[in-house]
């Protein structure tokens, strides 16, 4: 048996070395991952140990640990992360439970669920912060003009927790509803037949089965909260998180600002997110899959009891309506003269955006072009990596998968600082690739690295559902790896390809955390402009930018979904 296994490995190695195209792909992917994922992080860590002569090797870390600003930022990050994640998981579970268990007949109510689950995904991360300031700030529509509160303090803990919860609970909802639907109804009905109440069934059957999934959703949200830069920088006020502290430290916002201290802060944040990412991926995600495998054996009988449906649907309807209202507030703000003081309708902000030769059209043009380029590159490389990981056997296969996935744990500000350190003077200070820094190319690279994990995971999942014999038949007929990948594998997983394309496009065009550190002033980018106008109190222009960006991203997803559905029908017809 051992001899047969050894012979199989030798045969696989011979196939590998004889396929030059495959070898080039493996080496090329490895070099790119090392250069744009591993290398910047190594340089970032190295900078955190760069100290003056005679100082301790850990002087930057000692400086950071002695900073009251760092201690407060760390405390704020953990508290905000825990509260936002807990609230997001609870609300996401409520939405998932209503979706999977309650008999909902209202089309309007179902449409609300669809909109609420999509809007936070396609909008920039700080749109809800902008809306919260317009509704609950000093000039807020609700606080000032409805309740007469002239000194509203929405900034700080209340504001960050509110917007993060409203932003992240749809992510929890999307993760949890699938798990709830996969619970076999026979398990719960057997408990009911033994005389248990619905509450006892929920407490003893449903909730224990869902605990790993809830833990997974909590950790994903906690990671997002810790990495969040856009919301704290806009609505945080005097409450800094690690992400904003790193940005301020690196840009000299603090009197003690230095690159070494900023790098040490970045390493602290990276360590925090990396630990939680590994726990989420290899503990809770694995347990979720192991607990709920396959699909439910039959359809669930939906709950009709009024005393259960009414309170749950009322709560979710209120939250969903509130979220939609916050987005409508941004649209409303784009046609008001001066928010909070003069609500006379005007189109001057829209005229400013579309002015010939103005920055608005340039910003949209730059953003669309860079996001589209990044999306195409991300989709191709993610499918190629997925193919290599799922279909080929070679030394370092698992390392390629891990490195391509681990970028998900890199906060945007950390990645931005790492790229500055890695390429401002060229690779290892040699001048090689120095031209990347300050160029549009470095933004495209960052977009690709940030979106690559989602595409790779989607591609691997799609390939695992396809019988290997289809590709093996092509090999038997003499096709090489390039031919098999382009003519057999890629057409079979084109749904995942296009799904990765639109996901990468939306993530890129709505990104800000890494972009704000790397963007060149000559390159106008939408999210950076929104942040700048909102920071200066010019809500009108900021709302126009944000409204168009949300609508544009939403339409892009809708169109791409129609294309994917059409392609899926065509594929099924071919195989039928």
BALUM-47831 format. One line per field, with one value per residue (C-alpha): residue number from 1; x, y, z; residue in one letter. Coordinates in pm, whole numbers, padded with zeros to 5 digits. Example, Ala and Ser with C-alpha at 12.3 -4.5 7.8 and 13.67 -1.06 7.14 Angstrom:
REM residues 2
k 1_2 $
east 01230_01367 $
north -00450_-00106 $
up 00780_00714 $
r A_S $
//
This chain:
REM residues 576
k 1_2_3_4_5_6_7_8_9_10_11_12_13_14_15_16_17_18_19_20_21_22_23_24_25_26_27_28_29_30_31_32_33_34_35_36_37_38_39_40_41_42_43_44_45_46_47_48_49_50_51_52_53_54_55_56_57_58_59_60_61_62_63_64_65_66_67_68_69_70_71_72_73_74_75_76_77_78_79_80_81_82_83_84_85_86_87_88_89_90_91_92_93_94_95_96_97_98_99_100_101_102_103_104_105_106_107_108_109_110_111_112_113_114_115_116_117_118_119_120_121_122_123_124_125_126_127_128_129_130_131_132_133_134_135_136_137_138_139_140_141_142_143_144_145_146_147_148_149_150_151_152_153_154_155_156_157_158_159_160_161_162_163_164_165_166_167_168_169_170_171_172_173_174_175_176_177_178_179_180_181_182_183_184_185_186_187_188_189_190_191_192_193_194_195_196_197_198_199_200_201_202_203_204_205_206_207_208_209_210_211_212_213_214_215_216_217_218_219_220_221_222_223_224_225_226_227_228_229_230_231_232_233_234_235_236_237_238_239_240_241_242_243_244_245_246_247_248_249_250_251_252_253_254_255_256_257_258_259_260_261_262_263_264_265_266_267_268_269_270_271_272_273_274_275_276_277_278_279_280_281_282_283_284_285_286_287_288_289_290_291_292_293_294_295_296_297_298_299_300_301_302_303_304_305_306_307_308_309_310_311_312_313_314_315_316_317_318_319_320_321_322_323_324_325_326_327_328_329_330_331_332_333_334_335_336_337_338_339_340_341_342_343_344_345_346_347_348_349_350_351_352_353_354_355_356_357_358_359_360_361_362_363_364_365_366_367_368_369_370_371_372_373_374_375_376_377_378_379_380_381_382_383_384_385_386_387_388_389_390_391_392_393_394_395_396_397_398_399_400_401_402_403_404_405_406_407_408_409_410_411_412_413_414_415_416_417_418_419_420_421_422_423_424_425_426_427_428_429_430_431_432_433_434_435_436_437_438_439_440_441_442_443_444_445_446_447_448_449_450_451_452_453_454_455_456_457_458_459_460_461_462_463_464_465_466_467_468_469_470_471_472_473_474_475_476_477_478_479_480_481_482_483_484_485_486_487_488_489_490_491_492_493_494_495_496_497_498_499_500_501_502_503_504_505_506_507_508_509_510_511_512_513_514_515_516_517_518_519_520_521_522_523_524_525_526_527_528_529_530_531_532_533_534_535_536_537_538_539_540_541_542_543_544_545_546_547_548_549_550_551_552_553_554_555_556_557_558_559_560_561_562_563_564_565_566_567_568_569_570_571_572_573_574_575_576 $
east 00000_00282_00465_00152_00111_00476_00439_00130_00322_00613_00374_00208_00548_00646_00324_00389_00748_00664_00386_00574_00259_00154_00501_00502_00160_00269_00594_00424_00145_00398_00616_00320_00187_00531_00585_00247_00130_00428_00693_00499_00413_00775_00884_00617_00733_01093_01014_00862_01208_01400_01531_01801_02149_02176_01803_01639_01528_01173_01185_00899_00680_00778_00690_00353_00268_00346_00122_-00210_-00349_-00263_-00409_-00731_-00744_-00694_-00961_-01200_-01138_-01214_-01520_-01669_-01589_-01754_-02068_-02112_-02048_-02290_-02567_-02501_-02513_-02836_-03011_-02875_-03007_-03351_-03364_-03241_-03496_-03783_-03663_-03627_-03900_-04189_-04463_-04427_-04676_-04614_-04414_-04326_-04181_-03977_-03855_-03737_-03526_-03370_-03288_-03151_-02925_-02786_-02747_-02465_-02272_-02285_-02240_-01921_-01849_-01917_-02249_-02440_-02200_-02281_-02652_-02621_-02456_-02733_-03005_-02860_-02575_-02580_-02772_-02957_-03301_-03427_-03229_-03241_-03559_-03788_-03679_-03509_-03180_-02914_-02611_-02639_-02344_-02382_-02007_-01802_-01922_-02293_-02229_-01967_-02167_-02487_-02341_-02128_-02427_-02647_-02366_-02264_-02586_-02688_-02361_-02456_-02806_-02672_-02439_-02699_-03006_-02839_-02748_-03102_-03250_-03021_-03141_-03344_-03705_-03752_-03519_-03735_-04065_-03958_-03903_-04240_-04411_-04268_-04463_-04201_-04308_-04162_-03939_-03809_-03745_-03557_-03354_-03268_-03244_-03221_-02989_-02733_-02711_-02660_-02396_-02093_-02256_-02335_-01977_-01853_-02075_-01965_-01595_-01637_-01815_-01557_-01281_-01464_-01518_-01152_-01041_-01296_-01139_-01404_-01676_-01453_-01269_-01599_-01819_-01570_-01508_-01255_-01287_-01000_-00970_-00649_-00723_-00761_-00474_-00239_-00348_-00304_00028_00164_00046_00174_-00164_-00016_00272_00474_00392_00660_00678_00831_00557_00290_00443_00442_00075_00001_00169_-00046_-00364_-00245_-00175_-00521_-00705_-00484_-00552_-00928_-00915_-00740_-00985_-01281_-01156_-01013_-01234_-01579_-01614_-01515_-01754_-02038_-01990_-01955_-02268_-02496_-02407_-02604_-02961_-03277_-03454_-03779_-03941_-04006_-04359_-04348_-04469_-04817_-04859_-04951_-04783_-04451_-04487_-04610_-04329_-04049_-04183_-04244_-03887_-03727_-03959_-03861_-03488_-03516_-03716_-03464_-03173_-03354_-03448_-03081_-02996_-03292_-03160_-02842_-03051_-03255_-02939_-02817_-03100_-03100_-02932_-02767_-02839_-02976_-03040_-03193_-03400_-03491_-03458_-03172_-02985_-02665_-02475_-02567_-02468_-02134_-02072_-02153_-01987_-01782_-01418_-01506_-01368_-01692_-01669_-01295_-01346_-01608_-01399_-01084_-01271_-01463_-01152_-00934_-01210_-01289_-00923_-00883_-01203_-01094_-00748_-00892_-01143_-00883_-00617_-00863_-00997_-00641_-00537_-00855_-00777_-00419_-00529_-00831_-00715_-00336_-00100_00238_00469_00356_-00006_-00141_00096_-00043_-00396_-00311_-00128_-00405_-00667_-00481_-00505_-00863_-00719_-00523_-00694_-00689_-00480_-00225_-00204_-00166_00120_00285_00274_00420_00703_00754_00758_00833_01206_01163_01185_01431_01534_01686_01467_01310_00934_00973_00750_00454_00423_00196_00074_-00266_-00108_-00053_-00423_-00515_-00278_-00428_-00780_-00676_-00512_-00813_-01065_-00859_-00963_-01335_-01273_-01043_-01289_-01574_-01367_-01260_-01620_-01734_-01456_-01534_-01882_-01749_-01644_-01270_-01330_-01444_-01101_-00918_-01087_-00942_-00595_-00631_-00704_-00369_-00467_-00218_-00306_-00360_-00599_-00791_-00819_-00939_-01167_-01301_-01253_-01320_-01644_-01770_-01704_-01794_-02071_-01806_-01586_-01851_-01960_-01600_-01583_-01877_-01774_-01422_-01558_-01792_-01531_-01277_-01494_-01623_-01283_-01119_-00905_-00597_-00673_-00662_-00296_-00186_-00387_-00204_-00366_-00375_-00588_-00937_-01116_-01484_-01464_-01175_-01369_-01682_-01478_-01312_-01640_-01816_-01520_-01549_-01923_-02019_-02288_-02455_-02166_-02085_-02445_-02443_-02125_-02258_-02600_-02458_-02204_-02468_-02703_-02421_-02294_-02647_-02720_-02388_-02472_-02823_-02695_-02419_-02663_-02886_-02585_-02480_-02832_-02845_-02507_-02620_-02923_-02699_-02460_-02746_-02880_-02539_-02512_-02873 $
north 00000_00238_00148_00219_00556_00639_00545_00767_01062_01000_00987_01311_01481_01368_01512_01833_01883_01791_02053_02379_02593_02456_02513_02874_02932_02789_02987_03306_03288_03212_03510_03748_03632_03664_04008_04162_03974_03839_04098_04413_04254_04152_04508_04645_04419_04511_04882_04829_04716_05006_05216_05472_05353_05253_05195_04865_04655_04676_05054_05129_04872_05016_05364_05248_05057_05370_05589_05676_05720_05360_05222_05413_05309_04942_04960_05139_04886_04588_04744_04866_04533_04329_04544_04586_04216_04105_04334_04247_03873_03902_04114_03896_03588_03750_03827_03477_03313_03514_03427_03054_02979_03224_03212_03556_03631_04001_04072_04415_04263_04012_04292_04483_04182_04170_04542_04545_04247_04409_04782_04760_04533_04768_05097_05261_05169_05519_05601_05517_05736_06024_05955_05927_06269_06416_06261_06276_06532_06894_06992_06661_06634_06427_06570_06941_06986_06723_06704_07046_06904_07159_06979_06620_06395_06117_06112_05862_05530_05573_05670_05405_05124_05232_05247_04935_04737_04859_04785_04439_04271_04197_04003_03796_03750_03612_03374_03253_03209_02935_02745_02777_02646_02342_02232_01917_01995_01636_01703_01990_01818_01509_01729_01896_01556_01476_01771_02047_02406_02609_02792_02460_02336_02655_02639_02267_02192_02497_02716_02442_02347_02711_02800_02730_02931_03217_03211_03220_03519_03696_03655_03767_04081_04138_04120_04372_04604_04593_04662_04937_05271_05467_05479_05571_05839_06002_05964_05866_06218_06196_05816_05666_05299_05121_05170_05547_05570_05407_05650_05954_05827_05765_06098_06288_06354_06299_06508_06189_06060_05848_05574_05329_05379_05357_05030_04891_04989_04823_04501_04503_04540_04281_04033_04090_04040_03749_03553_03600_03518_03186_03099_03189_02995_02682_02646_02801_02771_02404_02336_02508_02281_01971_02050_02123_01904_01868_01993_01950_01623_01804_02146_02304_02379_02754_02905_03057_03144_03511_03563_03459_03616_03958_04063_03919_04071_04405_04422_04325_04557_04849_04779_04723_05042_05236_05113_05199_05540_05610_05548_05760_06037_06048_06080_06357_06537_06553_06791_07023_07364_07356_07053_07140_07508_07551_07264_07440_07189_07248_07064_07266_06978_06751_07024_07054_06682_06672_07000_06962_06918_06904_06666_06465_06304_06254_06083_05848_05780_05702_05490_05291_05225_05113_04900_04730_04649_04512_04306_04136_04058_03934_03702_03543_03495_03373_03107_03008_02974_02779_02545_02488_02426_02207_02013_01984_01822_01988_02096_02425_02390_02448_02742_02914_02862_02996_03306_03391_03358_03526_03866_03867_03926_04238_04562_04823_05072_04801_04705_05070_05129_04800_04900_05242_05078_04811_05020_05383_05319_05006_04639_04608_04974_04881_05109_04809_04876_05214_05361_05170_05403_05693_05535_05398_05052_05020_05089_04813_04573_04656_04602_04263_04149_04262_04079_03769_03560_03581_03478_03190_03051_03077_02906_02618_02562_02555_02314_02075_02030_01932_01576_01557_01302_01580_01744_01411_01318_01633_01540_01191_01344_01528_01873_02055_02240_02574_02420_02230_02535_02775_02539_02302_02427_02798_02751_02512_02764_03080_03148_03180_03376_03640_03638_03708_03977_04175_04122_04246_04543_04653_04599_04800_05096_05132_05087_05364_05237_05144_05387_05699_05627_05530_05747_06019_06367_06366_06048_06143_05849_05856_05731_05962_06258_06162_06144_06480_06662_06506_06594_06958_06964_06985_06717_06811_06709_06410_06288_06323_06118_05856_05831_05778_05528_05318_05325_05246_04954_04819_04830_04660_04372_04340_04330_04084_03857_03852_03761_03485_03342_03342_03170_02909_02827_02796_02561_02337_02320_02215_01931_01823 $
up 00000_00091_-00229_-00434_-00261_-00326_-00693_-00718_-00577_-00815_-01110_-00994_-00962_-01312_-01453_-01267_-01384_-01743_-01763_-01820_-01820_-01482_-01338_-01463_-01306_-00970_-00964_-01085_-00825_-00550_-00644_-00656_-00318_-00162_-00315_-00236_00074_00269_00183_00290_00624_00680_00607_00841_01123_01044_01069_01410_01528_01369_01657_01721_01812_02174_02218_02298_02001_02137_02199_01959_02133_02472_02346_02219_02537_02740_02525_02683_02331_02244_02567_02509_02144_02233_02502_02265_01988_02210_02376_02048_01883_02157_02177_01801_01735_02005_01883_01518_01592_01793_01527_01247_01426_01466_01093_01008_01238_01090_00739_00805_01060_01029_00769_00611_00335_00282_-00035_00096_00413_00208_-00018_00290_00392_00046_00045_00400_00329_00013_00084_00344_00108_-00192_-00006_00119_00482_00613_00444_00760_00960_00728_00772_01152_01168_00954_01170_01522_01507_01628_01314_01301_01150_01446_01737_01646_01445_01597_01961_01985_02116_02022_02165_02043_02121_01864_01804_02002_02140_02056_01695_01617_01780_01604_01254_01293_01418_01132_00884_01005_01119_00754_00719_01026_00884_00554_00739_00989_00770_00565_00880_01016_00692_00706_01049_00999_01104_01223_01518_01642_01564_01758_02062_02009_01987_02331_02475_02465_02405_02119_02367_02504_02150_02070_02392_02380_02006_01777_01982_02069_01700_01608_01869_01645_01365_01601_01728_01370_01287_01606_01526_01163_01284_01559_01296_01077_01373_01482_01124_01061_00982_00793_01057_01356_01158_01057_01363_01635_01760_02045_02059_01861_01771_01675_01305_01338_01588_01338_01067_01293_01425_01077_00940_01245_01399_01744_01873_01916_01569_01409_01150_01398_01655_01385_01265_01619_01656_01324_01441_01755_01548_01296_01578_01723_01394_01289_01607_01576_01204_01271_01549_01327_01026_01184_01492_01459_01082_01094_01382_01197_00898_01115_01316_01021_00724_00406_00363_00562_00482_00401_00410_00747_00861_00917_01248_01231_01600_01628_01966_01808_01464_01572_01810_01593_01272_01446_01578_01244_01050_01275_01237_00863_00815_01022_00807_00483_00626_00696_00330_00215_00439_00230_-00088_00077_00184_-00176_-00273_00031_00033_00378_00593_00935_00859_00514_00378_00056_-00232_-00473_-00746_-00713_-00553_-00843_-01088_-00910_-00950_-01321_-01410_-01728_-01636_-01266_-01008_-00983_-01326_-01284_-00947_-01087_-01395_-01193_-00940_-01203_-01411_-01119_-00962_-01294_-01364_-01012_-01043_-01366_-01228_-00898_-01068_-01295_-01029_-00765_-01004_-01099_-00735_-00659_-00950_-00834_-00474_-00545_-00851_-00847_-00597_-00550_-00265_-00117_-00228_00122_00172_-00140_-00013_00333_00208_-00039_00236_00519_00351_00482_00829_00727_00832_00558_00753_00835_00469_00370_00614_00506_00137_00213_00404_00140_-00178_-00095_-00152_-00360_-00265_00024_-00040_-00378_-00587_-00761_-00804_-00632_-00901_-00759_-00461_-00543_-00865_-00964_-00996_-00620_-00561_-00805_-00628_-00288_-00425_-00565_-00241_-00034_-00256_-00338_-00033_-00117_-00477_-00384_-00131_-00383_-00653_-00427_-00321_-00685_-00792_-00507_-00655_-01000_-01081_-01154_-01429_-01664_-01653_-01648_-01975_-02133_-02003_-02146_-02486_-02474_-02347_-02123_-01801_-01974_-02225_-01956_-01732_-02006_-02202_-01934_-01577_-01623_-01820_-01549_-01271_-01461_-01208_-00938_-01178_-01243_-00879_-00779_-01046_-00913_-00550_-00619_-00815_-00535_-00262_-00462_-00555_-00195_-00026_00179_00469_00265_-00017_00200_00287_-00065_-00302_-00492_-00469_-00850_-00847_-00736_-00572_-00477_-00118_-00033_-00171_00028_00346_00276_00209_00508_00732_00619_00689_00320_00347_00017_-00209_00011_-00019_-00398_-00423_-00179_-00346_-00691_-00562_-00384_-00685_-00924_-00715_-00663_-01037_-01109_-00876_-01023_-01381_-01297_-01115_-01423_-01638_-01396_-01387_-01767_-01788_-01534_-01751_-02058_-01874_-01758_-02115_-02246_-01996_-02048 $
r X_X_X_X_X_X_X_X_X_X_X_X_X_X_X_X_X_X_X_X_X_X_X_X_X_X_X_X_X_X_X_X_X_X_X_X_X_X_X_X_X_X_X_X_X_X_X_X_X_X_X_X_X_X_X_X_X_X_X_X_X_X_X_X_X_X_X_X_X_X_X_X_X_X_X_X_X_X_X_X_X_X_X_X_X_X_X_X_X_X_X_X_X_X_X_X_X_X_X_X_X_X_X_X_X_X_X_X_X_X_X_X_X_X_X_X_X_X_X_X_X_X_X_X_X_X_X_X_X_X_X_X_X_X_X_X_X_X_X_X_X_X_X_X_X_X_X_X_X_X_X_X_X_X_X_X_X_X_X_X_X_X_X_X_X_X_X_X_X_X_X_X_X_X_X_X_X_X_X_X_X_X_X_X_X_X_X_X_X_X_X_X_X_X_X_X_X_X_X_X_X_X_X_X_X_X_X_X_X_X_X_X_X_X_X_X_X_X_X_X_X_X_X_X_X_X_X_X_X_X_X_X_X_X_X_X_X_X_X_X_X_X_X_X_X_X_X_X_X_X_X_X_X_X_X_X_X_X_X_X_X_X_X_X_X_X_X_X_X_X_X_X_X_X_X_X_X_X_X_X_X_X_X_X_X_X_X_X_X_X_X_X_X_X_X_X_X_X_X_X_X_X_X_X_X_X_X_X_X_X_X_X_X_X_X_X_X_X_X_X_X_X_X_X_X_X_X_X_X_X_X_X_X_X_X_X_X_X_X_X_X_X_X_X_X_X_X_X_X_X_X_X_X_X_X_X_X_X_X_X_X_X_X_X_X_X_X_X_X_X_X_X_X_X_X_X_X_X_X_X_X_X_X_X_X_X_X_X_X_X_X_X_X_X_X_X_X_X_X_X_X_X_X_X_X_X_X_X_X_X_X_X_X_X_X_X_X_X_X_X_X_X_X_X_X_X_X_X_X_X_X_X_X_X_X_X_X_X_X_X_X_X_X_X_X_X_X_X_X_X_X_X_X_X_X_X_X_X_X_X_X_X_X_X_X_X_X_X_X_X_X_X_X_X_X_X_X_X_X_X_X_X_X_X_X_X_X_X_X_X_X_X_X_X_X_X_X_X_X_X_X_X_X_X_X_X_X_X_X_X_X_X_X_X_X_X_X_X_X_X_X_X_X_X_X_X_X_X_X_X_X_X_X_X_X_X_X_X_X_X_X_X_X_X_X_X_X_X_X_X_X_X_X_X_X_X_X_X_X_X_X_X_X_X_X_X_X_X_X_X_X_X_X_X_X_X $
//
